[in-house]
Amino acid sequence: MVAALRMMKASLALWLGAIALVACAPRATTTTTPAPPVPTRPAESGDISPGEVTTVAEGLAAPWSIAFSGDVALISERDTARIVEVSDEGALHELGVVPGVEPRGEGGLLDRSRRPPRCR
């Protein structure tokens, strides 16, 4: 019992000493120079024609990214991790499911890309 009490007192003294040292340490000072202003130029005005919205596929749960393999559109679904091919007519053909995808928080399928051809 006495040994345990001594150990607690020694531990408390050590912690109080560490806190005192940290509290007495000088503040770190850093000097930074402000960045020079970025030159700006007015936006160029021009004729902007609105685009046309076209539905290319339906029935996707959470379409996330699209990549092309030649002329074939490959779409990934964020939460299900499905990779689907979209035909010119809009039909979907499931190519596969990426294993290990957890559709919670930041664990879903965030993006994918087609592997580029090898350089020779």
N, C-alpha and C positions, 0 to 999 in steps of 0.2 A: 504494500500500500504506500509506504513512504517512498519507495523507488519510483512508483508510478507518478506520485505527486511531484517528485523532483524532475521527472522526465517531462511532465506537462509544463512546469515552470520554465525549464530550459527551452522547450519548444516555443512557448509564448515569448520569451525574451528574444529568441532568434528571429521570430516573425516581426516583433516590434522594432528590432534593430534594422531589419531589411526595409521595413516601411519608412523608418526615419531616414535611411540612406537615400532611398528613392525620392522622398519628399524634399530633401535638401539638395538634390542634384540640380545644376543650372539648366535652364530651359535651352533647348536647341534653337539656335537662330539660323535662319536661312535667308539669304538675300537673293531675290530673283529680279530680273529686269523684265519689264513688260514687253510683250511681243510687239513688233512694229505693226501698225495698222495694215490690214490687207486692202490693197487697192480694189475698188469695186467699179464696175462699169454698168451702165444701165442695161437692162434686159432688152434684147432686140425684139422689136415688135414684128409680127408677121401674121400671115393668114394661117389660122389653125382650124383645120376641119375636124369635127368630131368623128371618132371612129364608129364602126358599126359593131354591135354586140351580137355574136353568133354562138349558139349552143352547139358544141361539138360532141358532147357525150352526156348521158344522164345515168343516174343510179350509182354514183360514186358517194361513199360515206363521208370522207373528209379528204378531197383531192388536195395534194400538197405541192408536188413538184412535177415538172414535165421535162423529159429529155427526149431527144430524137436519135433514133438509130437508123440512119439513112432517111427514108421518108416515113418511117413508122414512129408514131407518138407513143411514148411510154409514160404512164402516169403512176405516181406512187400515192397511196393513201396513208395519211399521217398516223391514224389510230389503229388501223387493221394491219398495216405493213404489207398490204397487197401491192403487187406490181401488175398493172394491167396494160394491155395493148389496145389502142383505139383505132378501129378501122376507119376508112374514109367515110363510111356510112354512119359512124358513131357507135358501132357495136363494140362491146367490151369483151376481151378475151384475157382471162387471168393467166399470167405467166408464172406466178409463184408468190410466196410469202416470205419476207425477210425474217429469219428466226431471231428470237431474243428481244423483240421490241416490246417495251412496256408502255402502254398508252396513258401514262399518268405523269403529270408535271412536265419535266423536260425529257422524259424517257421515250417519247414517241419517235416515229421515223421522221427525222427533221429534214433530211434532204438526201439525194443520191444523184450520181451522175454516171454517165456511160464512160467506160474506160476508153481513153483515147487510143488510136492505133499506135502500134509500136514504131518508134523512129528507126530508120535504117541507116 
